[in-house]
């Protein structure tokens, strides 16, 4: 499959909230974006994580995640997920974590 078709299948699967009793999706963005010469899907999302309290509970933390899903060079039917996730009472990811993640992502080299 082409990169576009491959990532469309992944986008479709990721758009479905797996545990609707626990998570309420607030933001979700996915875009095909290369990472250091590799074909990848860049994503970020924010959810309310209600834990075992149920989705209607006002007691929750924000779960934020961002990263890349990249096709491997060895087997184009396999993808690697490189992700940073963070839970807190704030909807926002700390700037220090974003900086650290960017440095990490930019240093990754996927080889054969």
N, C-alpha and C positions, 0 to 999 in steps of 0.2 A: 504494500500500500504506500501511497504517497505520505509525506509528513502531515499534510493537511487532513487526509482521511484518518490517519492514525490518531492524531490529536483530537479530531472531532469525536471519536469513540470515547476517548478519555474524558473530554469535556462533558459529554452526556452522562457518563457514570458519576463524575464528581458533582454534577449539579443536583443529584438526588440526595437529599438528607437521609442518612442511614438510620438515625435514631431520633425520630420526631418527638418522642416523649422526653428527650433530654436536651436537644439542641434546637435553637431558633436562629436560623441564618439571617444575618443583618446585611452583610456585604459579601459579594463574591465576584471576583474578576479573574478571567483566564484569557491569555493572549499568547499566540505562538511568537516566541522571541528567542533568538539564538543566545547561547551562553558559551563564550570562549570557543566559538566555531562549531558548537554542537547544536543539533536540532532539538529545541526544547519548548515546553509549554510553561510560561511564567504565570504564577497565580498568587492571589492573596485573598483572605477571607476573614470575616469577623462574625462570630456567633455568640449567642447567650448560651452558656453551659449551665443548665439547671440541675445537673447531677441527678440524684435519686428523688429530688423534690417535685418533679413533674413540671412540664412546660408552662403551666399557669402560675407557678410560684414566682414571687418577687425576690426570692433569694437565689442569686446566680452570680457567676463570674463571667467576664468576657474571655472567650477563647479566640486568639488571633493566630493565624498561620500564614506563612508565605514561603515561596520557594520555586523550585523548578522540577518538572518532570521531563527527563531527557531520554531520547532513544539511544540505545547503545550502538557502538560501531561494530561490535562483534556479531550481534544478532538484532536486526531491526524490529523484531517482534517483541523485544524486551525493553522496558523502560526503567530508569532509576529515578527515585524520588529523593530530592535534596530539599529538606524543609527545616524551617525554624518555627517553633510554636511557643506561645506565651499565654498564660492565664493570669488575670488580675481583675481588680475592681474597675480598672480604667479601660475604656474602649480603644485606647491608643497604645502602640508598641513603643517602648522607651527608645529614644534616639540612639543611645549607646548600643542597644541590641541591633537596631537597623544598621548602624555603621559596622559593627562586628560581622553581621551576616553578609553585608556587601563585600567586605574584605575576603571572607571565606568563599563566597560564591565566585568571586573574580579570580581566586587562586586555583580553582578546580580545573584539572585537566583530565578528560576522559580519554583513555588510550585503548588501543586494540590489544 
